[in-house]
Amino acid sequence: MGNYRTLVLKYSILQFPPEVAGKIPALLEIQEQFRRWANQWLKDKNAPKPERNPLKYFAVEFINAGNALEWLIGIRKNGMDVRKVRPPLIFNTQLKLNNEKDVSRGVFVDLSLRRIKIRKWSGQRGNTIALPLSENAVRWILGRVQEGGKLALAAVWVGRSKRNHAVKLHVALVFRREIASMEARRILVVDFNALHNGLTWAVVEGERIVVKGVLRPNISKILHLQKVIARLDSVCAEKDERCDEAMAVKSRIWRLLREWEDEAAKKIVGLARQYKAAVVVDVPNDESMR
């Protein structure tokens, strides 16, 4: 089983040097050609694949990318209608940490030079787009490597920013880390009920209860504050006085409950890790009790 984490790098087209900016129109044209083919292929899986690079390269990488199709939203289950989709260009990748030999992958991430090279996008040998890597990006990548992650694929696309509509070149680096599947021997059962009953939990192994307990907020304090609120609300309704004080006490109750919720969540997570247990939660359907 794999766990994926993605770093999306955004480069403003306006800040590119002329030798890089001059290549963006051609990259955009390739992107649009590929998207037209991808939409046709999604409607008919028997549609012929492109015969020439770079579209042939992108079609192969697109189909082979394990999770690529999850990015394509709007496909009806009955297959009768496919809304226009806008997939990115998928590249195979190589990450250079030390002195590894360059094996001519589509996206070459060179940490020693703090640089990304985008190749194979035009079908012409040597036509490369070189982009800088920030120190924050380098630290993020090294963090994934230290976790045992490997650079699985890269996605590249030209698009407008949702915030200010500026045209940017996006590069997504997808890292995959293998996770061993675990069959839990124990189950941590959590029962959410009315507030005064608290949160009941138990760690179960087979037919045996290993340990159990109840987590409750400070009920007496909350009940006291609720009585105070009732008096203040009455004064506020009758005399239009002490309304701000009533709101302040209500806020205090919400803070107490939120703090308890945070502590209860930490406790449940801690128990699950301590006993290496899978968590099963029973939540009432009654919205008033949630």
N, C-alpha and C positions, 0 to 999 in steps of 0.2 A: 504494500500500500504506500502511496506517495503523498507527500504534503508539498503544496506549491506556494511559493511566495514570489511576488513580482515587484520589480522596481521600474517605475515609469519615469523616464527622463524627457524633459520638454525643452526644446531649443527654439528660440525666436528666430524666424527667418530673417528679420530685419537686422539681426546682429551677426549674421554670417559674413565671412569675407567673400569677396567677389567670386573666387574660384569654387566656393561651395554653393553660394546662392545661385550661381548660374546653372547648377545641376538640378535644382529643385523642380523647375517646370517639367523636365523630362521624367523625373521620379513620379511626379503627380500624374502624368499621362500614363505611365506604367501601372500605377495604382488603379486608375479608373478602368483601364483595359482588363486588369485582373478581376476587379469587382464585377464587371459585366460577365466575364466567364463564370465566376463563382455563383452568381445569381442563376445563370443558365444551368449550371451543374446541380444546384440545389433543387431545381425543378425536375431535372432528369439526370439521375445518377449514371445513365448510359451515355450522356453527352460526351463527345470526344474531348480528350485533353489537348491543350496546346502542344504543337509539335516543335516550336522553337523557343529558345531562351530569350528573355528571362521568364516569360509566362509559364513555360514548361517547368522550370525550376520551382516557381512559386506554387504551381498547382500541386506538384508532388509533395512539397513541404507542408502545404495547407492540409492535404488529405492525411498525411502521415502524422501530423501533430495530434497527439492524443486527446487534448482538450480543446482543439481549435473550434470544433462545432458548437461548444457551449457558448461561444461569444456571439453566435448568430441567432439573434432574437427575432421572433415573428413568424416562425414556420408553423403552419397548422398541422395538427397531428394527422389529419386525414390525407395530407399531401396534395390537396386540391388547390391550395392557394399559398404562394410563398411571397411574403412582403419583401420589398427590396432591402437587401442587407449590405453592410459596408465593412467587410472583413479587412483586417490589416494584411500587409505583406509578411509572410512567415519566412524566417531564415534559420538555417542550421548555424550552430555557434561553436566558438572556442574561447575559453578563458585562459589567458596567460598570466600565471602568478610569478614564475621565476624565469627559467631558461627553456621553457617548452618550445618545441619546433612548431612553426606556423604551418597548419595543414590545410590552408585555403578554404576555411569555412566562410559562410556568407557574412556573418557578423563576428568580428574579431575584437575581443575585449582585452586590452593590454594594460594591466594594472601598473606595470613598471613604468610605462610612459604616460599613464593617466589619460588613455585615449581609446576611443571606439572607432573601428573601421567598418563601414558598411560597403560590402562588395557584392557582386553578382546581381545587382539591381538593374543593370542596363543590358546585360548580356555581352558586354565588351570587357575584355581582360584589361585590368589596370585602372578601370574607371571606379575610383574609390571616393567615398565621402568620409572624411575624418572629422571626428567630433571630440571635444575635450570631456574628461570626467572630473567632476568636482571631488573635493576631499570627502564630503559627506557621502557621495555615491560610492567612493572607494571603501569607506568604513562599512557601509551597508553591505557591500558585496563580500568583504572579508568576514563580516559577521555570519553571512549565510554559509560561507565555506567552512568556517569553524564549527558550524552546526552539523556539517556533513552534507551540505547541499551541493548540487552540481548544476551548472548552467545548462538548461534543457533546450531552450529555444529563445528566439527573439522575434518580436513583432515591430514593424515599422509602418508608420502612416503619417500623412500630412493632413492636418485638420485645423479648424478654428477653435480657439479657446472659448469655453462657455462663459467665462467671466467677462472678457473684454473683446471677444471675437477676433483677436489677433491670430494670424496664421502661424502655426508652429509645426516643427518636425518632432514627432513622438517616437521614442525608442523604448520598448518594454522588454526588460530582461527577466525571463522566467526561470526561477531556480526550483529544482525538485529535490526533496530529501526523503529517502526511504524510511518508512516507519514500520517497525515490526508489529503485526497485529497481535493484540493481547486478549486472551480469553480470561475474563475476570472470574476468580474463584469465589469472590464475595460480592454481595450486592448491598449498597447503601440505600435503604428505603426512606424517603422523606415524605411526610404527610403534612400538607398545609391545611389548616383548619381555621376556625374563628380565632380572632386575636387573643382572647382570654385563655384559649386552650394552648396557644403557642405553636411551635413547630416541632413535631414529633419525628424522631429519626431512630433508625436501628440498622446495625450492620449484621447481615445474615450470611451464613455459610452453610449451604445445604439446608438442613432442617433446624439448624442451631442458631440462636441469636448470640452473636459474639459480644455485642455491647449496644446499649441503647440510651436514649436521653431525650430531654425536652428543652427547647430554647424558647424563652419567653421575654418579651420586653418588660419594662418596669410598669406593670399594670396599675399598681396603687398610685404612682405618680401621674400616670396618664388620666386615671379616673378623677384624681384631685383637680387636674388642670381642666378637664371637661366640665366639672362643676363650676369652676371659676368662669369659664367661657359662657356657661348658661346664665350666670348672674350678670355678667358684663353685656351679653347680647340683649338681655331684658332691659337693662338700663339704657342701652343704645337705642332700642326700639321705642321706649317710652319717652325718654328725655333727650335723645340725640346727643348723649354724652358717653365718654369712655369707649367710643367705637374703635379708635386706634389701638387702645389697650387690648380690646377683645381680639383684634387681628394679630397683635403681637403674640398673645398667648396661643392662638391657633397655629401660628408659625412655629412656635416653640414645640408644640406637639408633633408637627410634621418633621421637624429636625430630629426629635427623639426617635420617631419611628424610622426615619431614614438611616440614622446611625445604627439602630438595631438591625435593620435589614442588611446593611453592609457587614456588620459583625457576624450575622447569621450565615450570610453567603460565604464569608471567609472560613467560618467553622465547618461548613459542609464540604467545601473544597479541601480543607485540611484533613478532614476525616477520610475523604475518598482517597487522598494521596497516602495517608498513613496506613490504611488498611488495603490499599490497592484494589479498591472496589468500584464496580460500575454503579452509576447513580440512577435510581428510578424515583420519579416524583409523582405524587398524587395531588392534583390541584382541583379544588371544587369548581363546579360549573356556575355556581351562584356568584354573579358579578359583585354582589354586595359584600361578599366574604373575601374577595381578591385584594 
